[in-house]
Amino acid sequence: MHAVTLQLSDGRVFSCPPVVSGKYLTTLLDKPSLTLGSATPINSDQVLRGFRFVGSDNKLYDLTRYQDVFLASR
């Protein structure tokens, strides 16, 4: 399985397995929570943006659908 690369809101870039738990992500990034972001072009001048909250849980997240990670400020 190939790793996915995501852009963090603070400018850093990281790679990790394509499917991980919320606990894995929050521990890896040392944050209590974060938000995954996706951008999908729907025509020549519009983009559909999607967001997904991630907490420190064992729920699995498929990161192949996301390009950005917004870090919690608190």
N, C-alpha and C positions, 0 to 999 in steps of 0.2 A: 504494500500500500504506500502511496506517495504522501509526503507531507504537504500541508497547505501553508501558504504564507499570508499573513494578515498584517495590515497597517494599523498601528496603535495611534490613538488620538494625540499622544505626546511626540509623534514623529518616529518612534522606533518601529522596527519591522521584526516579526518573529515567525518561526515555523513550528508546527506541531502536527501530531497525527490528525487525520481528517475527521474523526469522531472521538470526542472527549466528553468527560462529565463537567458539570459546572464547578465542582470542587477542584478538579484538575486545573481548569482555567484560572479560577480565583487564587489558588495556591501558586501557580506558575507566575502570575502577574502581581501577586501580593496585594490584592484588592478585595474588599468585602463583596463587591458585585461589579458587573460591567454590562455593557450593551453591545450586542453584535449589530452591525449595519450592512445592508446590501443595497446595491444600485443596479437596476435592470433597465436597459434602454427599451422603450416601448414604441418609439418611432424616431424620426430624424432629429426632433428637438425636445423630446420629453423623456424623463427618467422616472421610473417607479422606485421609490425608496422604501425600504423596510427595516424595521428595528426589532430586536428581541432581547429582553432582559435576561440576564444570567446571574443566578445567585450561587451560593456555596452549597450545592446539592448534588445528588448522584444522578440526576437526569442527564441523558446523553444528548449532545448537540452535534449536528452534522455541519461542520465548518466550511464545507465546499460551497455552500450557498451564500457565504458572507465574505466581504472584502475588508471591512473595517471593524475595529474594536474601540469603543468609547469607554474610557476608564472612569470609575466612580470618583468623585472628588472628596467623598467622606466615607 
